[in-house]
Amino acid sequence: MEEHDLYTLIGEDGFQRLVAAFYRRVPTDDILGPMYPPHDLAEAERRLRDFLVGRFGGPPRYIEERGHPRLRMRHMPFSINEAARNRWIELMGRALQEAALPEPAEALLREFFGAVATMMINRQ
Ligand code: HEM
């Protein structure tokens, strides 16, 4: 399957359920909770959802609103070490389980998240 067919497979609803399941776990997490803006979590949720939708073949809302993603640069203000990276992946892994997306969507997303999260490491 091409990456850009993922949106056709799981649709707006699939991304919505996945990202909601992820952000529901963020506020109470001891590592990630303090990093995310407490008053802006709904907006943060929307940014990640729109980014993923556009990245995998859906409407380009993220780029229209925020421009080129430049994800590594945008994550520089946050101290992301290996432990934070692994925790992000752990929470997203549980969100993927909860969302129960059809294969090959889950495997493709797991691989994508793993690779991008490793690129976000910016502190020892
Ligand atoms: C490695 C661990 C990661 C940590 C600790 C982390 C943390 C954060 C934080 C604290 C924000 C700010 C929330 C907001 O206001 O939007 C953010 C934004 C964002 N993150 Fe991550 N992130 C991680 C990995 C990832 C990965 C793997 C992706 C993509 C697959 C991603 C995509 C995004 C996007 C699209 C935004 C919004 C950027 C913007 O337009 O300002 N992040 N992240």
Residues whose N, C-alpha, C, O or C-beta is under 5 A from the ligand:
A	BS01	HEM	M35 Y36 A44 R47 L48 F51 R66 R74 F78 I80 A84 R85 W88 F113 V116 A117 M120
